[in-house]
Amino acid sequence: MKIIIFLLCISLEVFAIDQSTIDKVQKALDIQTQNKSHVGISVGLIDGNQKVIINSGYKDLKKKILLNNQHYFSIGSVSKTFTSLLLALAVEKKLISIDDKVEVFLPELAGNKAGSITLRQLSTHTSGIQRSPKKLSDAGPLLPYEDYNRSQLIHEVLNASYKNIEDLEVYSNLGIALLSYSLEKIFNQDFEQAMYDHVLNPLGLQDIYVTINEDQESIMSKKYLQSLDEVPIWRNLGIFNGVGSFKATTSLMLDYVYAQLNPEKTNISEAIKRSQKALHKFSKESIGYAWYLLKKPVGQLLRHNGSTIGFSSDVYIAPERNKGIVILSNTDTKVECVNAIFFFNKECKPKELQIDPEDVLLDYQSFYQVNGFNFGITITKKEDNVLTLYFADQDYGVRLFKTSNDKYEFFGGIGSVAFQRDGAGIVTSLKFSQKTANGTVKYTADKL
């Protein structure tokens, strides 16, 4: 665990990040890494010209390598803000109009519904196109987009399904991949090269990686499921690179946030300013060039988060207060508390871990049946009292967090399982619930 504070000597104005705030954030992170809800967390704070990086936990749990400022994380869908900044730059250079249709750049989509989608709709997730490809990468479910090629994308888009929307967002990775392909045509460059030439290099962020090779994996933090099972790094997502492939350190991401707070000090100031303006207004928030725009007590707040099966990321920027925060974790669990501590100086203590004795865990392990389908479950207690539920024949489990007797949540609270007992205290069934992109899945399964 290490705190590093350093100043950007760009102007005479200096804002101090209160030491008590730093201490509160450190304590909140330490609780979450010590109870293994996260293996490692790195948080960057920026207030005016002062930057603070706070690390807790491990880069590599097995080897007990502590996290430090040189370790890279995948930033997941925060990559979309870079992709849409490239789009804003194209608009600013008058290469395109934001309301141009995709078929202008990809004539193979002319006559298909996808061809009539506008660049605005892709950046704001308002086209209604399905969230993800129906056929993912052949590399397996833990590498869903690895080396995804352009012909695969066009096939998916030509056969995509759509939701009829009026004022609802249909978040779509497929749509941002289509935007990335359109940007290749607009700039007449491979997406990665266009990104370096027009965004990353001008911002001095050339050390952010869009893709890496096998030899470069050593710079990356290891990545973990909630169950603490290590999973493979996403190296190169092909045409989905603009969706979620970017890799950065916390320091590099703070430099990106600084550019967002101080666009006039960059070489692409007008594009950054444009990217922060609303392109579409929903009932509760607006969206600009990928940035979600909210009105909070801190003024306008720009936000985006991301996940890549094992990494999680959050970025929040308050331009009117000249403040921002970057939260990176090598575990696919949401980091608690730090936003409230930094922006609102709130006392915030993450949930302490509750642990069941072995005999209670043994009560749950059995075969269950739902709608005529039988499945077995086992629950293991790993080191540091990490509870993991495994379904039969699955290599990876889900981390369970106890909320009350016989009740647990997983995936940061979007899923839960509750075991039911009869009058004699014998487990007779379980109730399962999980929120998905297509709604909430619920069922009750009887114990066999």
C-alpha positions in Angstrom: 0.0 0.0 0.0 1.5 3.3 -1.1 0.5 6.9 -1.4 2.2 9.1 -4.0 1.6 12.8 -4.2 3.0 15.1 -6.9 2.3 18.4 -8.5 1.8 19.4 -12.1 3.8 22.7 -12.4 1.7 24.2 -15.2 0.3 27.3 -13.4 0.8 29.1 -10.1 -2.6 28.0 -8.7 -2.4 25.0 -6.4 -5.3 23.2 -4.8 -4.7 21.0 -1.7 -6.3 17.6 -1.4 -6.9 17.4 2.3 -4.9 14.7 4.1 -8.0 13.5 6.0 -9.6 12.8 2.6 -6.6 10.8 1.5 -6.6 8.8 4.8 -10.3 8.1 4.4 -9.9 6.8 0.9 -6.9 4.7 1.9 -8.8 3.1 4.7 -11.8 2.4 2.5 -9.6 0.7 -0.1 -7.7 -1.3 2.5 -10.9 -2.7 3.9 -11.9 -3.9 0.4 -8.5 -5.5 -0.4 -8.1 -7.1 3.0 -11.5 -8.8 2.8 -10.6 -9.8 -0.8 -13.7 -8.2 -2.4 -10.9 -6.8 -4.5 -7.4 -8.1 -5.1 -5.9 -4.6 -5.9 -7.3 -1.1 -6.3 -5.6 2.0 -7.5 -7.4 5.4 -7.1 -6.2 8.7 -8.6 -7.5 12.0 -7.3 -7.0 15.4 -9.0 -7.9 18.8 -7.6 -6.7 21.7 -9.6 -3.0 21.0 -10.2 -2.5 18.4 -7.5 -2.7 14.7 -8.2 -2.7 11.9 -5.6 -2.5 8.2 -6.3 -3.5 5.7 -3.6 -2.8 2.0 -4.1 -4.0 -0.9 -2.0 -3.6 -4.7 -2.5 -1.8 -6.8 -5.0 -0.9 -6.8 -8.7 -0.5 -10.6 -8.4 -2.3 -12.4 -5.6 -0.5 -15.7 -5.9 3.0 -14.1 -5.9 2.0 -11.4 -3.4 3.3 -8.6 -5.6 2.1 -5.3 -4.3 0.3 -2.9 -6.7 2.3 0.1 -7.7 2.1 3.1 -10.1 3.8 1.3 -13.0 1.1 -1.4 -13.3 -1.4 -1.2 -16.1 -5.1 -2.0 -16.0 -7.6 -2.5 -18.8 -10.0 0.5 -18.6 -12.9 -1.4 -20.3 -15.7 0.8 -21.6 -13.9 4.0 -20.5 -12.1 3.4 -23.8 -15.4 4.6 -25.5 -14.6 8.2 -24.3 -11.4 8.1 -26.3 -13.2 6.7 -29.3 -15.8 9.4 -29.2 -13.2 12.1 -28.7 -11.8 10.9 -32.0 -15.3 11.3 -33.4 -15.5 14.9 -31.9 -12.2 15.7 -33.5 -13.6 14.6 -36.9 -16.6 16.9 -36.5 -14.4 19.7 -35.4 -12.2 19.3 -38.4 -15.3 19.3 -40.6 -14.5 15.9 -42.0 -18.0 14.8 -41.2 -21.3 15.9 -39.7 -22.4 14.2 -36.4 -25.7 13.3 -38.1 -24.1 11.6 -41.1 -25.4 8.1 -41.7 -23.1 5.1 -41.4 -23.8 4.1 -45.0 -21.8 7.2 -46.1 -18.7 5.5 -44.9 -19.6 1.9 -45.1 -21.5 1.5 -48.4 -21.9 -2.2 -47.9 -24.6 -1.3 -45.3 -26.7 0.8 -47.7 -30.2 -0.5 -47.9 -29.9 -2.2 -44.5 -31.3 -0.6 -41.3 -27.8 -0.3 -39.9 -26.8 1.9 -42.8 -29.4 4.6 -41.7 -27.9 4.8 -38.2 -26.2 8.1 -37.6 -22.9 8.8 -35.9 -24.8 10.7 -33.2 -26.9 7.6 -32.4 -23.8 5.3 -32.2 -22.0 7.6 -29.8 -25.1 8.1 -27.6 -26.4 4.5 -27.7 -29.7 5.6 -29.2 -29.8 3.5 -32.4 -31.6 0.6 -30.7 -29.1 -1.9 -32.1 -28.5 -5.0 -30.0 -25.9 -4.8 -27.2 -23.4 -7.4 -28.4 -22.7 -9.8 -31.3 -24.7 -13.0 -31.3 -21.5 -14.9 -32.2 -18.5 -13.9 -30.1 -14.9 -14.7 -30.6 -13.7 -18.3 -31.1 -11.2 -17.7 -28.2 -13.9 -18.6 -25.6 -16.3 -16.8 -23.2 -13.5 -15.2 -21.2 -12.1 -13.6 -24.4 -15.3 -12.6 -26.1 -13.9 -10.1 -28.6 -10.3 -11.3 -29.1 -9.1 -10.5 -32.7 -12.7 -9.8 -33.8 -12.4 -8.9 -37.5 -14.3 -6.4 -39.7 -16.1 -9.0 -41.8 -17.5 -10.6 -38.7 -18.7 -7.2 -37.6 -20.4 -6.4 -40.9 -22.1 -9.8 -40.8 -23.4 -9.2 -37.3 -24.6 -5.7 -38.1 -26.4 -6.8 -41.3 -28.3 -9.4 -39.2 -28.7 -7.4 -36.0 -31.9 -7.0 -34.0 -33.2 -3.7 -32.7 -35.3 -2.4 -29.9 -37.9 0.2 -30.5 -36.9 3.1 -28.4 -38.0 6.7 -27.8 -36.2 8.2 -24.9 -34.4 5.1 -23.7 -30.7 4.2 -24.0 -29.9 0.8 -25.5 -26.2 0.5 -24.5 -24.4 -1.2 -27.4 -20.9 -2.5 -27.7 -21.8 -3.6 -31.2 -22.8 0.0 -32.0 -19.4 1.4 -30.8 -17.6 -1.2 -32.8 -19.5 0.1 -35.8 -18.5 3.6 -34.9 -14.8 2.5 -34.7 -15.0 1.0 -38.2 -16.6 4.2 -39.5 -13.8 6.2 -38.0 -11.3 4.1 -39.8 -13.0 5.1 -43.1 -13.2 8.8 -42.0 -9.5 9.0 -41.2 -8.4 6.5 -43.8 -6.3 4.7 -41.1 -6.5 1.7 -38.9 -8.3 2.6 -35.8 -5.3 2.2 -33.5 -3.1 4.3 -35.7 -5.7 7.0 -36.0 -6.1 7.0 -32.2 -2.4 7.6 -31.6 -2.0 10.1 -34.4 -5.0 12.3 -33.6 -5.7 11.8 -29.8 -3.1 10.0 -27.7 0.1 11.5 -29.1 -1.3 15.1 -29.1 -2.3 14.7 -25.5 1.1 13.2 -24.5 -0.6 9.9 -23.7 1.4 7.8 -26.1 2.1 5.3 -23.2 -1.5 4.3 -23.1 -1.8 1.1 -25.1 -4.8 0.2 -27.3 -3.4 -3.4 -27.8 -0.5 -5.4 -26.4 1.2 -8.6 -27.4 2.2 -11.6 -25.3 5.6 -10.1 -24.3 4.0 -7.0 -23.0 1.6 -8.8 -20.6 4.1 -8.4 -17.8 3.2 -4.7 -17.4 -0.4 -5.6 -16.7 -1.9 -6.3 -13.3 -3.3 -9.8 -13.2 -7.1 -9.9 -13.4 -9.5 -11.8 -11.2 -13.1 -12.8 -11.0 -14.9 -12.1 -7.7 -14.2 -15.8 -6.9 -10.4 -14.8 -7.1 -10.0 -17.1 -10.1 -7.4 -15.5 -12.4 -8.6 -15.0 -16.0 -6.7 -14.1 -19.2 -5.8 -10.5 -20.3 -7.6 -9.1 -23.3 -4.7 -8.2 -25.6 -6.3 -7.2 -28.9 -10.0 -6.9 -29.6 -9.7 -6.3 -33.3 -12.4 -3.9 -34.5 -13.8 -3.9 -30.9 -10.6 -2.1 -29.7 -12.5 1.2 -29.5 -15.1 -0.5 -27.3 -13.0 -1.6 -24.4 -9.3 -2.5 -25.2 -7.4 0.5 -23.8 -4.8 -0.1 -21.1 -3.4 2.5 -18.8 -1.8 3.2 -15.5 -3.7 5.4 -12.9 -1.1 8.2 -13.6 -1.8 8.2 -17.3 -5.6 8.3 -16.7 -5.1 11.3 -14.3 -3.3 13.0 -17.2 -6.3 12.3 -19.4 -8.6 13.7 -16.7 -6.4 16.8 -16.4 -6.8 17.3 -20.2 -10.6 17.0 -19.8 -10.5 19.7 -17.0 -8.1 21.9 -18.9 -8.7 21.5 -22.6 -7.2 24.9 -23.4 -3.8 23.5 -22.4 -4.0 20.8 -25.0 -3.5 20.7 -28.8 -7.1 19.4 -29.4 -8.9 21.8 -27.1 -12.0 22.4 -29.2 -12.6 18.7 -29.7 -12.4 18.1 -26.0 -14.9 20.9 -25.3 -17.2 19.5 -27.9 -17.0 16.0 -26.5 -18.3 17.2 -23.1 -21.5 18.8 -24.6 -24.8 16.9 -24.7 -25.7 15.2 -27.9 -28.9 13.6 -26.5 -31.0 14.2 -23.4 -32.7 11.4 -21.5 -35.2 12.0 -18.7 -32.6 11.8 -15.9 -29.3 12.6 -17.6 -27.7 13.5 -20.9 -25.0 12.0 -22.9 -22.2 13.7 -24.9 -19.5 12.0 -27.0 -19.7 8.8 -24.8 -19.6 10.8 -21.5 -22.7 10.7 -19.4 -23.6 14.1 -18.1 -25.3 14.5 -14.7 -26.2 17.5 -12.6 -25.0 17.0 -9.1 -24.2 19.2 -6.1 -20.7 19.4 -7.5 -22.1 20.9 -10.7 -22.0 19.0 -14.0 -20.5 15.6 -13.6 -19.0 13.6 -16.5 -18.9 9.9 -15.8 -18.1 6.6 -17.5 -17.3 3.1 -16.1 -16.0 -0.1 -17.6 -15.4 -3.8 -17.1 -13.5 -6.5 -19.0 -14.2 -9.7 -17.0 -11.7 -9.2 -14.2 -10.9 -5.5 -14.5 -13.3 -2.7 -13.4 -12.9 1.1 -13.9 -14.7 4.3 -13.1 -13.9 7.9 -14.1 -15.8 10.9 -12.7 -15.0 14.5 -13.6 -16.4 17.7 -12.1 -15.3 20.5 -14.4 -16.9 23.3 -12.4 -14.9 22.3 -9.3 -11.8 21.3 -11.3 -11.8 17.9 -9.7 -11.7 14.3 -11.0 -11.3 10.8 -9.8 -10.1 7.6 -11.5 -10.8 4.2 -9.9 -9.1 1.1 -11.3 -9.4 -2.4 -9.9 -8.1 -5.8 -11.0 -11.3 -7.5 -9.8 -14.7 -7.3 -11.5 -16.4 -5.8 -8.4 -17.5 -2.2 -7.9 -15.2 -0.2 -5.6 -17.3 1.3 -2.8 -17.2 4.7 -1.1 -14.4 6.7 -2.7 -16.6 8.9 -4.8 -18.6 10.0 -1.8 -15.4 10.6 0.2 -13.7 12.7 -2.4 -16.6 14.7 -3.8 -18.8 15.1 -0.7 -16.4 14.5 2.2 -18.8 11.8 3.5 -17.9 9.3 6.1 -18.1 6.0 4.2 -17.2 2.6 5.4 -17.4 -0.4 3.1 -19.4 -3.4 4.2 -17.5 -5.8 6.5 -17.3 -9.4 5.4 -19.7 -11.8 7.1 -18.6 -15.5 7.2 -20.7 -18.6 7.8 -19.3 -21.6 9.7 -18.5 -24.8 7.7 -21.7 -26.7 8.8 -23.9 -24.0 7.4 -22.1 -24.1 4.1 -22.5 -27.9 3.9 -26.2 -27.5 4.3 -26.4 -25.7 0.9 -24.3 -28.2 -1.2 -26.5 -30.6 -3.1 -28.4 -31.0 -6.4 -31.3 -28.7 -7.1 -34.1 -28.9 -9.7 -35.9 -26.2 -11.6 -38.4 -26.8 -14.4 -37.2 -30.4 -14.7 -33.5 -29.4 -15.0 -31.1 -30.7 -12.4 -27.9 -28.9 -11.4 -25.4 -29.3 -8.6 -23.8 -26.6 -6.5 -20.8 -26.6 -4.2 -19.6 -23.7 -2.0 -15.9 -23.5 -1.1 -14.2 -21.3 1.5 -10.8 -20.3 0.2 -8.0 -18.5 2.1 -9.1 -15.3 3.8 -12.7 -16.7 4.1 -13.6 -16.1 0.5 -16.9 -17.9 -0.3 -17.3 -19.1 -3.8 -20.3 -20.9 -5.4 -19.6 -23.3 -8.2 -22.2 -24.8 -10.5 -21.4 -28.4 -11.5 -19.1 -28.7 -14.5 -18.1 -25.0 -14.5 -14.5 -24.0 -14.1 -15.2 -20.6 -12.6 -17.4 -19.7 -9.7 -19.1 -16.6 -8.3 -18.0 -14.9 -5.1 -20.7 -14.8 -2.4 -21.1 -11.9 0.0 -23.3 -12.6 2.9 -26.1 -10.1 3.5 -28.1 -12.0 6.2 -28.7 -15.5 7.3 -28.9 -17.8 4.3 -28.8 -14.8 1.9 -26.0 -13.7 -0.3 -25.3 -11.4 -3.2 -22.8 -11.5 -6.0 -21.6 -9.4 -9.0 -21.7 -6.2 -7.0 -25.2 -6.7 -5.9 -26.8 -7.4 -9.3 -27.3 -11.0 -8.4 -28.5 -12.8 -5.3 -29.1 -16.3 -4.0 -31.2 -17.1 -0.9 -31.6 -20.6 0.7 -34.9 -21.5 2.1 -35.4 -23.8 5.2 -38.4 -25.7 6.5 -39.7 -25.6 10.1 -37.0 -28.1 11.2 -34.2 -25.8 9.8 -33.5 -28.1 6.8 -32.5 -26.4 3.5 -35.3 -27.2 1.0 -34.8 -24.8 -1.9 -33.0 -21.8 -3.2 -34.1 -18.5 -4.8 -31.9 -17.1 -7.5 -32.1 -13.6 -9.0 -29.8 -11.8 -11.4 -30.2 -8.6 -13.4 -29.1 -8.9 -17.0 -29.1 -6.7 -20.1 -32.4 -8.4 -21.1 -34.1 -8.1 -17.7 -34.0 -9.9 -14.4 -33.7 -13.7 -14.3 -35.5 -15.2 -11.3 -36.3 -18.8 -10.3 -36.8 -21.0 -7.3 -35.1 -24.4 -7.4 -36.0 -27.3 -5.0 -33.3 -29.3 -3.3 -33.2 -33.0 -4.3 
